[in-house]
């Protein structure tokens, strides 16, 4: 088994990342409407993350995409906030620190862009992810921030980067 590597998203990653995202949502029986599953930008993540103030990291093993995570200046967020988005890993890549490393890369990138907070949306059924967020210092909110379009999500969290 070879080492893992990380890099910025490339156009050739779009298909595999969309598959990982949709398969993960389906495997947990989460809603497909009002989530990344039905979001048209899921099929063109490289293009989405060309937006100023955003970035997306991909984790690979033997040049195979295992998943990724990004930051994005979602609509309507408070000043200084970006959203931690499209954070999904292939099921075989979970539980070995790859998610934590991706999240840390995103947090460092958010700081470099001058963001003061990261916001995220999730589901209670994504227990391992929620646990990871809590360990990393994310705090649960009572209502969503901004207008992400992912109206089905019902867990909202934020973390101060300062």
C-alpha positions in Angstrom: 0.0 0.0 0.0 1.5 3.3 -1.0 1.4 6.7 0.7 -1.4 9.2 0.4 -0.9 12.5 -1.4 -2.8 15.7 -1.5 -3.2 18.3 -4.2 -5.5 21.0 -5.5 -8.5 19.8 -7.6 -8.0 19.3 -11.3 -10.7 19.1 -14.1 -10.2 15.4 -14.4 -11.3 14.9 -10.8 -14.9 16.1 -11.5 -16.4 12.7 -12.4 -14.9 10.7 -9.6 -15.6 13.3 -6.9 -19.2 13.6 -7.9 -19.5 9.8 -7.7 -17.9 9.7 -4.2 -20.3 12.5 -3.0 -23.5 11.0 -4.4 -22.6 7.4 -3.4 -21.8 8.6 0.2 -25.1 10.4 0.5 -27.1 7.5 -0.9 -25.3 5.0 1.4 -26.5 6.9 4.5 -30.0 7.2 3.1 -29.8 11.0 3.3 -32.0 13.2 1.3 -30.9 13.7 -2.3 -32.9 16.9 -2.8 -31.5 20.0 -1.0 -28.1 18.5 -0.6 -24.8 18.2 -2.6 -26.4 15.2 -4.3 -28.8 17.3 -6.4 -26.6 20.4 -6.5 -25.6 20.8 -10.2 -22.2 22.2 -9.1 -21.3 18.7 -7.8 -20.6 17.7 -11.4 -18.3 20.6 -12.0 -16.3 21.0 -8.8 -13.1 22.2 -10.5 -15.0 25.0 -12.1 -16.8 25.9 -8.9 -13.6 26.2 -7.0 -12.1 28.6 -9.5 -14.3 31.2 -7.6 -12.0 33.7 -5.8 -11.7 33.0 -2.1 -12.3 29.2 -2.6 -10.1 26.2 -2.9 -10.5 22.4 -2.9 -8.1 19.7 -1.9 -8.1 16.1 -3.2 -6.5 13.1 -1.5 -5.1 10.4 -3.6 -3.5 7.0 -3.3 -1.7 5.6 -6.4 -3.2 8.5 -8.4 -6.7 7.3 -7.5 -9.0 10.0 -6.1 -10.2 9.0 -2.6 -12.1 12.2 -1.8 -11.8 15.8 -1.0 -12.8 18.9 0.9 -13.0 22.6 0.1 -13.8 26.0 1.4 -16.2 28.3 -0.4 -17.6 31.8 0.2 -21.2 30.7 0.2 -24.0 33.2 -0.4 -25.2 35.2 2.5 -22.6 34.1 5.1 -21.5 36.7 7.7 -18.5 38.8 7.0 -15.3 36.8 7.4 -17.0 33.4 7.0 -16.4 30.7 4.4 -18.1 27.3 4.2 -16.3 23.9 4.6 -17.9 22.1 1.7 -18.1 18.9 -0.3 -16.2 17.0 2.4 -16.5 13.4 1.3 -14.2 10.3 1.3 -14.5 7.0 -0.4 -15.7 4.6 2.4 -12.5 2.6 2.2 -10.5 5.8 2.9 -12.3 6.7 6.1 -11.0 6.3 9.7 -7.3 6.7 9.0 -6.7 10.4 9.5 -7.3 11.5 5.8 -10.4 13.5 6.7 -8.6 15.3 9.5 -5.7 16.2 7.3 -8.1 17.5 4.6 -9.9 19.6 7.1 -6.7 21.0 8.5 -5.5 21.9 4.9 -8.9 23.7 4.4 -8.6 25.6 7.7 -5.1 26.7 6.8 -6.2 27.9 3.4 -9.2 29.7 4.9 -6.8 31.6 7.3 -4.6 32.4 4.3 -7.6 33.9 2.5 -8.3 36.0 5.6 -11.4 34.2 6.8 -12.1 34.4 10.5 -14.7 31.5 10.7 -15.6 28.3 8.9 -19.2 27.2 8.7 -20.5 23.8 7.7 -23.8 21.9 7.2 -24.3 18.2 7.8 -26.7 15.6 9.1 -26.9 13.7 12.4 -26.5 10.4 10.6 -23.0 11.5 9.6 -21.8 10.6 13.1 -18.1 10.1 12.3 -18.0 13.5 10.6 -19.8 15.3 13.4 -17.4 13.7 15.9 -14.4 14.9 13.8 -15.9 18.4 13.6 -16.5 18.5 17.4 -13.0 17.3 18.1 -11.6 20.1 15.8 -13.5 22.8 17.7 -16.6 23.2 15.7 -19.7 24.3 17.7 -23.3 23.5 16.9 -25.6 26.3 15.8 -29.4 26.4 16.3 -30.1 27.6 12.8 -28.4 27.8 9.4 -26.2 30.7 8.2 -26.3 32.1 4.7 -28.1 30.7 1.7 -26.3 27.6 0.6 -29.2 26.0 -1.1 -28.8 22.8 0.9 -32.1 23.2 2.7 -32.3 19.5 3.7 -29.2 19.7 6.0 -30.2 20.0 9.7 -26.9 20.2 11.5 -25.1 23.6 11.3 -21.7 24.2 12.9 -19.0 26.9 13.0 -15.5 27.3 14.1 -13.5 30.4 14.8 -10.1 30.5 13.1 -8.8 33.4 15.2 
